[in-house]
């Protein structure tokens, strides 16, 4: 099976300071987190303004295709219960 993202839901995980989203490999759910810092670096406009939940989620939405690509790459390198994507993963 391949990793897919049929559910566009995402939410802010304040404890991790990251946006949480879910991928699916067949019937298995895979949790992903994108650190806020990674979103701030990837979205230059976000990095210049006060950070809020709405802005982080909007940045995630704008970067969704590249975030999914990075998530697939991380997933293909080894199966885990969850993955945290950092700024280094987007370089």
C-alpha distances in whole Angstrom, upper triangle without the diagonal:
4,7,9,13,14,17,19,21,23,26,28,28,32,31,29,30,27,25,22,19,16,12,9,6,6,9,10,12,13,16,18,21,23,27,29,31,28,28,32,32,29,31,35,37,35,36,40,40,40,37,36,33,33,33,30,28,30,29,25,25,27,24,21,20,20,19,16,16,17,15,12,14,15,12,11,14,14,12,15,16,17,18,21,22,25,27,27,23,24,26
4,6,10,12,15,17,19,20,23,25,26,29,29,27,28,24,22,20,17,14,10,8,6,7,11,11,12,12,15,15,19,20,24,26,28,25,25,29,28,26,28,31,33,32,33,36,37,37,34,33,30,30,30,27,25,26,25,22,22,23,21,18,16,17,16,12,12,14,12,9,11,13,10,9,13,13,12,14,15,16,16,19,19,22,24,24,20,21,23
4,7,10,12,14,16,16,20,22,22,26,26,23,24,21,18,16,13,10,6,5,5,8,10,9,9,9,11,12,15,17,20,23,24,21,22,25,25,23,25,28,30,28,30,33,33,34,30,29,26,27,27,24,22,23,22,18,19,20,18,15,13,14,13,9,10,11,9,6,10,11,8,9,12,12,11,13,13,13,13,16,16,19,21,21,17,18,21
4,6,9,11,13,14,18,20,21,25,26,23,24,20,17,15,12,9,6,5,6,8,11,11,10,10,12,12,15,17,20,22,24,21,21,25,25,22,24,27,29,27,29,32,32,32,29,28,25,25,25,22,20,21,20,17,16,18,16,13,12,13,12,9,10,12,10,8,12,13,11,12,16,16,14,15,15,15,15,17,16,20,22,22,19,19,22
4,6,7,9,11,14,17,19,22,23,21,22,18,15,12,9,7,5,6,9,11,12,12,10,10,11,11,14,15,18,20,22,20,19,23,23,21,22,25,26,24,27,30,29,29,26,25,21,21,21,19,16,17,17,14,13,15,14,10,10,13,11,8,11,13,10,10,14,14,13,15,18,18,16,16,16,14,14,16,16,19,21,22,19,18,22
4,6,9,12,15,19,20,24,25,24,24,20,17,15,11,9,8,8,10,11,12,12,11,12,13,14,16,18,21,23,25,23,21,25,26,23,24,28,28,26,29,32,31,31,28,26,23,22,23,21,18,19,19,16,14,17,16,13,13,16,14,11,14,16,14,14,17,18,16,18,21,21,19,19,18,17,18,19,19,23,24,26,22,22,25
4,6,9,12,16,17,21,23,21,21,18,14,12,9,7,8,9,13,13,13,13,11,12,12,13,15,16,20,21,24,22,20,24,25,23,23,27,27,25,27,30,29,28,25,23,19,19,20,18,15,16,17,14,13,16,16,12,14,16,14,12,16,17,14,15,19,19,17,20,23,22,20,20,18,16,17,18,19,22,24,25,22,22,26
4,7,10,14,16,19,21,20,19,16,12,11,8,8,9,12,15,17,17,16,14,14,13,13,14,14,18,18,21,19,17,20,22,20,19,23,23,21,24,26,25,25,22,20,17,16,17,15,11,13,14,11,9,12,13,9,11,14,12,11,15,16,14,15,19,19,18,21,23,23,22,21,19,17,17,18,17,20,21,24,21,20,24
4,7,11,13,16,18,17,17,14,10,9,6,8,10,13,16,18,17,16,13,13,12,12,12,14,16,17,20,19,17,20,22,20,20,23,23,20,23,26,24,23,20,18,14,14,15,14,10,12,14,11,10,14,14,11,14,16,14,13,17,17,15,17,20,20,19,22,24,24,22,21,18,16,17,17,17,20,21,24,21,21,25
4,7,9,13,15,14,13,10,7,6,5,8,11,14,17,20,19,17,14,13,11,10,9,10,13,13,17,16,14,17,19,17,17,21,20,18,20,23,21,20,17,15,11,11,13,10,7,10,11,8,9,13,13,10,14,15,12,12,16,16,14,17,19,18,18,21,23,23,21,19,17,15,14,14,14,17,18,21,19,19,22
4,6,9,12,11,11,9,6,5,7,10,14,17,20,22,21,20,16,15,12,11,10,10,12,12,16,15,14,16,19,18,18,21,20,17,19,22,20,18,15,12,9,10,12,9,7,11,12,10,11,14,15,13,17,18,14,15,19,18,16,19,21,20,20,24,25,24,23,20,18,15,15,14,15,17,19,21,20,20,24
4,6,9,9,7,6,4,6,9,13,16,19,23,25,24,22,18,17,13,12,9,10,10,9,13,14,12,14,17,17,17,19,19,15,17,20,18,16,12,10,6,9,11,8,7,11,12,10,12,15,15,15,18,18,15,17,20,19,17,20,22,20,21,25,25,25,23,21,19,15,15,13,14,15,17,20,19,19,23
4,6,6,6,5,6,6,10,13,16,19,22,25,24,21,17,16,12,11,8,10,9,10,13,14,14,16,18,19,19,21,21,18,19,21,20,18,14,12,9,13,14,11,11,15,15,13,16,18,18,17,20,20,17,18,21,19,17,21,22,20,20,24,24,24,22,19,17,14,14,12,13,14,17,20,19,20,23
4,5,5,7,8,10,14,17,20,23,26,29,28,25,21,19,15,14,11,12,10,10,13,15,14,15,18,19,19,21,21,17,18,20,18,16,12,11,9,13,14,11,12,16,16,15,18,20,20,20,23,22,19,21,24,22,20,24,25,22,23,27,27,26,25,22,20,16,16,14,15,16,18,21,21,21,24
4,6,8,10,11,15,17,20,23,26,29,27,24,21,19,15,14,11,13,11,11,14,16,16,17,20,21,22,24,24,20,20,23,21,18,15,14,13,16,17,14,16,19,19,18,21,23,22,22,25,24,20,22,25,22,20,24,25,22,23,26,26,25,24,20,18,15,15,13,15,15,18,20,21,22,25
4,5,8,9,13,15,18,21,24,27,26,23,19,17,13,11,8,9,8,9,11,13,14,15,17,18,19,21,22,18,18,21,20,18,15,14,13,16,16,13,14,18,17,15,19,21,19,19,22,21,17,19,21,19,17,21,21,18,20,23,23,22,21,18,16,13,12,9,11,12,14,17,17,18,21
4,7,9,13,16,19,23,25,28,28,25,21,19,15,13,9,9,6,6,8,11,11,12,14,16,16,18,19,15,15,18,17,14,11,11,10,13,13,10,12,15,14,13,17,18,17,18,21,20,16,19,21,19,18,21,22,19,21,24,24,24,23,20,19,15,14,11,12,11,13,16,17,17,20
4,6,10,13,16,19,22,25,25,22,18,16,12,9,6,5,4,5,8,9,9,11,13,14,15,17,18,14,15,18,17,16,12,12,10,12,12,9,10,13,12,10,14,16,14,14,17,16,13,15,17,15,14,18,19,16,18,21,21,21,20,18,16,13,11,8,9,9,12,15,14,15,18
4,7,10,13,17,20,23,22,20,16,14,11,8,5,5,7,7,10,10,9,12,14,14,14,17,17,14,16,19,18,17,13,12,9,11,11,7,7,11,10,8,11,13,12,11,15,14,11,13,16,14,13,16,18,16,17,21,21,21,20,18,16,13,12,10,10,11,13,16,15,15,19
4,7,10,14,17,19,19,16,13,11,7,6,4,7,9,10,14,13,12,15,17,17,17,21,21,18,19,23,21,20,16,15,12,14,14,11,10,13,13,10,12,15,14,12,15,15,11,12,15,14,12,15,17,15,15,19,20,19,18,15,13,10,10,9,10,13,15,18,16,16,20
4,7,10,14,16,16,14,10,9,6,5,6,8,12,13,16,15,14,17,19,17,18,22,22,20,21,25,24,23,19,18,14,15,16,13,11,14,14,10,11,14,13,10,13,14,10,10,13,13,10,13,15,14,14,17,19,18,16,15,13,10,10,10,11,14,17,19,16,17,20
4,7,10,13,12,10,7,6,5,6,9,11,15,17,19,18,17,21,22,20,21,25,26,23,25,28,27,27,23,21,18,19,20,17,14,17,17,13,14,17,15,12,14,15,12,10,13,13,10,12,15,14,12,15,17,17,14,13,11,9,10,12,13,16,19,20,18,18,22
4,7,10,10,8,6,5,6,7,11,13,16,19,21,19,19,22,23,21,22,26,27,25,27,30,30,29,26,24,21,22,22,19,17,19,19,15,15,18,16,12,13,14,11,9,12,12,9,9,12,12,10,13,15,14,12,12,11,10,10,13,13,17,20,20,17,18,21
4,6,7,6,5,6,9,11,14,17,20,23,25,22,22,26,27,25,26,30,31,29,30,34,33,33,29,28,25,25,26,23,20,22,22,18,18,21,19,16,16,17,15,12,14,15,11,11,14,14,11,13,16,15,12,12,11,12,13,16,17,20,23,23,20,21,24
4,6,5,7,7,11,13,17,19,22,25,27,24,25,28,29,26,28,32,33,31,33,36,36,36,32,31,28,28,29,26,24,26,25,21,21,24,21,18,17,18,17,13,14,15,12,10,13,13,10,11,14,13,10,12,12,13,14,17,18,22,24,24,21,22,25
4,6,8,10,14,16,20,22,26,28,30,28,28,32,32,30,31,35,36,34,36,39,39,39,35,34,30,31,31,29,26,28,28,24,24,26,24,21,20,21,20,16,18,19,16,14,17,17,13,14,17,16,13,15,14,16,17,21,22,25,28,28,24,26,29
4,7,10,13,16,20,22,26,28,31,29,29,32,33,31,33,36,37,35,37,40,39,39,35,33,30,30,32,29,26,28,28,25,24,27,26,22,22,23,21,18,20,21,17,16,19,19,15,17,19,17,14,15,13,15,18,21,22,26,29,29,26,27,30
4,6,10,13,17,20,23,26,28,26,26,30,31,29,31,34,35,33,34,38,37,36,33,31,28,29,30,27,24,27,27,23,23,26,24,21,21,22,19,17,18,19,15,14,17,16,13,14,17,15,11,11,10,12,14,18,19,23,26,26,23,25,28
4,7,10,13,16,20,22,25,23,23,27,28,26,28,31,32,30,31,34,34,33,29,27,24,25,26,23,21,23,23,20,20,23,21,18,19,20,17,15,17,17,13,13,16,15,12,15,17,15,11,11,8,9,12,15,17,20,23,24,21,23,26
4,7,10,13,16,19,22,20,20,24,25,23,25,28,30,27,28,32,31,30,27,26,22,24,24,21,19,22,21,18,19,21,19,16,17,17,14,12,14,14,10,11,13,11,9,12,14,12,9,8,6,6,8,11,13,17,20,20,17,19,23
4,7,10,13,16,18,17,17,21,22,21,22,26,27,24,25,29,28,27,23,22,19,21,21,18,16,19,19,15,17,20,18,15,17,17,13,12,15,13,10,12,14,12,10,14,15,14,11,9,7,5,6,9,11,14,18,19,16,18,21
4,7,10,13,15,13,14,17,18,17,19,22,24,21,22,25,25,24,21,20,17,19,19,15,14,17,16,12,15,17,15,13,14,14,10,10,12,11,7,10,12,10,10,13,14,14,12,10,9,6,5,6,7,11,14,15,13,14,18
4,6,9,12,10,11,14,15,15,17,20,21,18,19,22,22,21,17,17,14,16,16,12,12,15,14,11,14,16,14,13,15,14,10,11,14,11,9,13,14,12,12,16,16,16,15,13,12,8,6,5,6,9,12,14,12,13,17
4,6,8,7,7,11,12,11,13,16,17,15,15,19,19,18,15,15,13,15,14,10,11,13,11,8,12,13,11,11,13,12,8,10,12,10,9,13,14,12,14,17,17,18,17,15,15,11,9,6,5,6,9,11,10,10,14
4,5,5,7,9,10,11,13,15,16,13,13,17,17,16,13,13,12,15,13,10,12,14,12,10,14,15,13,14,16,14,11,14,16,13,12,16,16,14,16,20,19,20,20,18,17,13,11,7,6,6,7,11,10,11,14
4,5,5,6,9,10,10,13,13,10,10,13,13,12,9,10,10,12,10,7,10,12,10,9,13,14,13,14,17,15,13,16,18,15,15,19,19,18,20,23,23,23,23,21,20,17,14,11,10,8,9,13,13,13,15
4,5,5,6,9,10,11,13,10,9,12,13,13,10,12,13,15,12,10,13,14,11,12,15,15,14,16,18,16,13,17,18,15,16,20,19,18,21,23,23,24,24,22,22,18,15,12,10,7,7,10,12,11,13
4,5,5,6,9,11,13,11,10,14,15,15,13,14,14,16,13,10,12,14,10,10,14,13,11,13,15,12,10,14,14,12,13,16,16,15,18,20,20,21,22,21,21,17,14,10,8,5,4,8,8,8,10
4,5,5,6,9,10,8,8,12,12,13,10,12,12,12,10,7,9,10,6,7,10,10,8,11,13,11,10,13,14,13,14,17,17,17,19,22,22,23,24,22,22,18,15,12,10,9,8,11,11,10,12
4,6,5,6,8,5,5,8,9,10,9,11,12,13,10,8,11,11,8,10,13,12,11,14,16,14,13,17,18,16,17,21,21,20,23,25,25,27,27,26,25,22,19,15,13,11,9,13,14,12,14
4,6,6,9,8,6,10,12,14,12,15,16,16,13,11,14,14,10,12,15,13,11,15,16,13,13,17,17,15,17,20,19,19,22,24,24,26,27,26,26,22,19,16,13,10,7,10,12,9,10
4,6,9,9,8,12,14,15,14,16,16,16,13,11,13,12,8,10,12,10,8,11,13,10,10,14,14,13,15,18,17,18,20,22,23,25,26,25,25,22,18,16,12,11,8,11,11,8,10
4,6,5,7,9,11,13,12,14,14,14,10,9,11,10,6,9,11,9,8,12,14,12,12,16,16,16,18,20,21,21,23,25,26,28,28,28,27,24,21,18,15,14,11,14,15,12,13
4,5,5,7,9,12,12,15,16,16,12,12,15,13,10,13,14,12,12,15,17,15,16,19,20,19,21,24,23,24,27,28,29,31,32,31,31,27,24,21,18,16,13,16,17,14,15
4,5,5,7,10,11,13,15,14,10,11,13,11,9,13,14,12,13,16,18,17,17,21,22,21,23,26,26,26,29,31,31,33,34,33,32,28,26,23,20,18,16,19,20,17,18
4,5,5,8,7,9,11,11,7,8,11,9,7,11,13,11,12,15,18,17,16,20,21,20,21,24,25,24,27,29,30,31,31,30,29,26,23,20,18,16,14,18,18,16,18
4,6,8,8,11,13,14,10,10,14,13,10,13,16,14,14,17,20,18,17,21,22,20,22,25,25,24,27,30,30,31,32,30,30,26,23,20,17,15,13,16,18,16,17
4,7,9,12,15,15,11,13,16,15,13,16,18,16,17,20,23,21,21,24,25,24,26,29,29,28,31,33,33,35,36,34,33,30,27,24,21,19,17,20,21,19,20
4,6,9,12,12,9,11,14,13,12,15,17,16,17,20,23,22,21,25,26,25,26,30,30,29,32,34,34,36,36,34,33,29,27,24,22,20,18,22,23,21,22
4,7,10,11,9,10,14,13,13,16,18,18,19,21,24,23,22,25,27,26,26,30,31,29,32,35,35,36,35,33,32,28,26,23,22,20,19,22,24,22,24
4,7,8,6,7,10,11,11,13,15,16,16,18,22,21,19,22,24,23,23,27,28,26,28,31,31,32,32,30,28,25,23,20,19,17,16,20,21,20,22
4,5,5,6,9,10,11,12,14,15,17,18,22,21,19,22,25,23,23,27,28,27,28,32,32,32,32,29,28,24,23,20,19,18,18,22,23,21,24
4,5,5,6,9,10,11,12,14,15,16,20,20,18,20,23,22,21,25,26,25,26,29,30,30,29,27,25,21,20,18,18,18,18,22,22,21,24
4,6,5,6,9,10,11,12,14,15,19,19,17,20,23,22,22,25,27,26,27,30,31,32,31,29,27,23,22,20,19,20,20,23,23,22,25
4,5,5,6,9,10,10,12,14,17,17,16,19,21,21,21,24,25,25,26,29,30,31,30,29,27,24,22,19,18,18,17,21,21,19,22
4,5,5,6,9,10,11,12,15,15,13,16,19,17,17,21,22,21,23,26,27,27,27,25,24,20,18,16,14,14,14,18,18,16,19
4,5,5,6,9,10,10,14,15,12,14,18,17,17,20,22,21,22,25,26,27,26,24,23,19,18,16,15,16,16,20,19,17,21
4,5,5,6,9,10,13,14,13,15,18,18,18,21,23,23,24,27,28,29,28,27,26,22,21,19,17,18,17,21,20,18,21
4,5,5,6,8,12,11,11,13,16,15,16,19,20,20,22,24,26,27,27,26,25,21,19,17,14,15,14,17,16,14,17
4,5,5,6,9,10,8,10,13,13,13,16,17,17,19,21,23,24,23,22,21,18,16,14,12,13,13,16,15,13,16
4,5,5,9,10,9,11,14,14,14,17,19,19,20,23,25,26,25,24,23,20,18,17,15,17,16,19,18,16,19
4,6,8,9,10,12,14,14,15,18,19,20,21,24,25,27,27,26,26,22,20,19,16,17,16,19,17,14,17
4,6,6,6,9,10,11,12,14,16,16,18,20,22,23,24,23,23,20,17,16,13,14,13,15,14,11,14
4,6,5,6,9,10,10,12,14,15,16,18,20,22,21,21,21,18,16,15,13,14,15,17,14,12,16
4,5,5,6,9,10,11,13,14,15,17,19,21,21,21,22,19,17,17,14,16,16,17,14,12,15
4,5,5,6,9,10,11,12,14,15,17,19,20,20,21,18,15,15,12,13,12,13,11,8,11
4,5,5,6,9,10,11,12,14,16,17,18,18,18,15,12,11,9,10,11,12,9,8,12
4,5,5,6,9,10,10,12,14,16,16,16,16,14,12,12,10,13,14,15,12,11,14
4,5,5,6,9,10,11,13,15,16,17,18,16,13,14,11,13,14,14,10,10,12
4,5,5,6,9,10,11,13,14,15,16,14,11,11,8,10,11,10,7,7,10
4,5,5,6,9,10,11,12,12,13,10,8,9,7,11,12,13,9,10,13
4,5,5,6,9,10,11,12,14,12,10,12,11,14,16,15,11,12,15
4,5,5,7,9,11,13,15,13,11,12,10,13,14,13,9,11,12
4,6,5,7,9,10,12,10,7,9,8,11,13,12,8,11,13
4,5,6,6,8,10,9,8,11,11,14,16,15,12,14,17
4,5,7,10,13,13,11,14,14,16,18,17,13,15,17
4,7,10,13,13,11,13,13,15,17,15,12,15,16
4,6,10,11,10,13,14,17,19,17,15,18,19
4,7,9,9,13,14,17,21,19,16,19,22
4,5,7,11,13,16,19,19,16,19,22
4,7,11,13,17,20,20,18,21,23
4,7,10,13,17,17,15,17,20
4,6,10,13,13,11,14,17
4,6,10,11,9,12,15
4,7,8,6,8,11
4,5,5,7,10
4,5,5,7
4,5,6
4,6
4
